[in-house]
């Protein structure tokens, strides 16, 4: 079995604990769920990624 050690700030740790409790999972199970991509993604993060991709496309088009 592989052991993974994560260094996270206290606020993130507390958010993970709260999410685990809300989903009736252990902290380990919640982390694994998120690593597998099963966690609901933030609309804010999805919008940010879309904006970054659009900016990248514009930069590439300007170089051509």
Secondary structure, DSSP 8 states (H G I E B T S, - for coil): ---------HHHHHHHHHHHHHTT--HHHHHHHHHTT-S---HHHHHHHHHHHHHHHHHHHHH-
